Amino acid sequence: MLSDLPIRKIIHVDMDAFYASVAQMDQPELKGKAIAVGGGGARGVIAAASYEARKFGVKSAMSGRLAIKLCPELIFVKTDFDRYKAISKQVRKIFYEYTDLVEPLSLDEAYLDVTQNKKGHPSASLLAQDIRQRIFEEVGLTASAGISINKFIAKIASDYNKPNGQRTVNPEEVLDFLEQLDIRKFYGVGKVTAEKMYQKGIFTGKDLKSKTLEYLEENFGKAGNFYYDVVRGIHRSEVKPNRIRKSLAAERTFSENLSSEIFMLEKLEHIAEEVAKRLKNSNVAGKTITLKIKYSDFTLQTRSKTLPYFVSDKSVILETAKDLLYQERMDNSVRLLGISLSNLNTEKVKVSQASDKAVSVQLKFAF
């Protein structure tokens, strides 16, 4: 039962069209225009699109070629990850003035547990409003927020009043909110799963809630238990301030397909160098090296090797990647290569969080 669960005050903050908004802030002449970050060139893929571009159907992960057909006036700008990281650091600094329980999901979004916060304020909604206002005044960008009793609902809610808005789902509203929700809006339900649910007559949260646990597990495997719980407002995952990195990678998509392994080796050297640089910056090393290959027909293949020791040196990474490249014959040309390291030497850090007892309060406290 929902009333038996610890009630937390969770805020999910999501920067609005982050990469594109940074470009428009840094280049005022781009404000109000349809822009795409990345995506330039014949094989480019868009990393982000401004809201002006989204009106034409332009979105992330779309090819630049298709985007320009949808929006002939589209302006392409280059990515600048050093700039994004610097701004993300500014935003997180603001978060930490409210709580130490901050779980970044990426450069542009994070969960905050403000059940017990540094401001001593009882209203998570007002705290979210204050955080967004400070981001706008101190950084120059807008953010949206979702506020509710757990991470799952807060993330869904943050998407409701974008851009530059927020949505609070109070404890007593949770079940009705979830029942009325289109199944496609459930965080964790992808396009393929949504189509499968549609075929089985599951269109809304209410439809999902009508199915038994046995039915969901039979049709959706292990995820069935997750769906059964979340539609009932049950999501026990706490905000984890120190998310342990599980892997580190770099990859490159080529402007022309590569059919010669000699050319591939040259590309792998640059990729290995980038991976080694990122390992050094993160002060980590790994044992498992994985080579990622995407062929010209878009089929994907991975080949892995686990070493008996931790490595971070470019030469070892490159030599292992070469061995993996020659491991078996390739029957098609290659459009993308990537190298990742996993099985890292990071240790799980236990962080003291507010106990369930401390947050097991009445449903009607201030949100």
Buried (B, 14 or more C-beta within 10 A) or exposed (E): EBEEBBBBBBBBBBBBBBBBBBBBBEEEEBEEBBBBBBBBEEBBBBBBBBBBBBEBEBBBEBBBEEBBEBBEEBBBBEBBEEBBEEBBEEBBEBBEEBBBBBBBBEBBBBBBBBBBBEEEBEBBBBBBBBBBEBBEEEBEBBBBBBBBBBBBBBBBBBBBEBEEBBBBBBBEBBBEBBBEBEBBBBBEBEEEBBEBBEEEEBBBBBBBBEBEEEEBBEBBEEBBEBBBBBBBBBBEEBBBBEEEEEEBBBBBEBEEEBEEBEEBBEBBBEBBBBBBEBBEEEEBBBBBBBBBBBBBEEEEEEBBBEBEEBBBEBEBBBEBBBEBBEEEEBEEBBBBBBBBBBBBEBEEEEEEBBEEEEBEBEBEBEB
